Amino acid sequence: MMIEPPIEELSKKAGNKYKLRVLVSKRAEEIQKHNYEEGINPEVKEITQACNEIMEGKLELDENKK
């Protein structure tokens, strides 16, 4: 169970929980691919890192992008 950042706050930023799941999973996959290519062993899991990026406003949902 994820505690920080709170799911409800993340959902508000994404619009709903479905959009949040899609956004987080896509970003986490990008982070994981980058870490693998660079040989990086992350201290924080990719999903947590993606959620933190959303909370910090570094990652936003683009409605027009498919």
Secondary structure per residue as TSV (DSSP state, phi and psi in degrees):
chain	resnum	aa	ss	phi	psi
A	1	M	-	360.0	133.3
A	2	M	-	-89.5	132.9
A	3	I	-	-108.2	-45.2
A	4	E	S	-123.3	131.7
A	5	P	S	-72.5	153.8
A	6	P	-	-63.3	135.7
A	7	I	H	-58.8	-40.6
A	8	E	H	-62.2	-40.5
A	9	E	H	-68.6	-39.8
A	10	L	H	-64.1	-40.2
A	11	S	H	-61.4	-39.0
A	12	K	H	-62.9	-39.6
A	13	K	H	-68.8	-35.5
A	14	A	H	-86.7	-22.0
A	15	G	S	112.3	-44.5
A	16	N	S	-162.1	172.7
A	17	K	H	-69.0	-30.8
A	18	Y	H	-66.3	-49.4
A	19	K	H	-60.8	-37.7
A	20	L	H	-61.2	-46.0
A	21	R	H	-60.8	-43.3
A	22	V	H	-64.3	-47.6
A	23	L	H	-61.6	-47.3
A	24	V	H	-65.9	-43.1
A	25	S	H	-66.3	-40.2
A	26	K	H	-65.2	-44.3
A	27	R	H	-67.3	-40.2
A	28	A	H	-62.7	-36.9
A	29	E	H	-65.3	-41.6
A	30	E	H	-61.3	-44.7
A	31	I	H	-63.1	-44.3
A	32	Q	H	-62.3	-42.6
A	33	K	H	-62.5	-45.3
A	34	H	H	-61.3	-45.8
A	35	N	H	-61.0	-39.9
A	36	Y	H	-65.6	-45.9
A	37	E	H	-63.7	-35.5
A	38	E	H	-90.3	-5.1
A	39	G	T	70.7	31.1
A	40	I	-	-91.9	133.7
A	41	N	-	-104.5	100.2
A	42	P	-	-69.1	147.1
A	43	E	S	-79.0	-28.9
A	44	V	S	-116.5	139.5
A	45	K	-	-62.1	151.7
A	46	E	H	-60.5	-38.6
A	47	I	H	-64.4	-42.6
A	48	T	H	-63.9	-41.3
A	49	Q	H	-62.7	-42.4
A	50	A	H	-63.7	-42.2
A	51	C	H	-63.5	-41.3
A	52	N	H	-63.1	-38.1
A	53	E	H	-63.2	-38.5
A	54	I	H	-65.3	-46.5
A	55	M	H	-62.0	-35.8
A	56	E	T	-81.8	-4.5
A	57	G	T	80.6	12.1
A	58	K	S	-81.1	-19.5
A	59	L	S	-132.2	126.7
A	60	E	-	-130.2	155.7
A	61	L	-	-78.0	127.2
A	62	D	-	-104.3	105.3
A	63	E	T	-61.9	-28.8
A	64	N	T	-84.7	-16.5
A	65	K	-	-85.3	135.4
A	66	K	-	-116.0	360.0
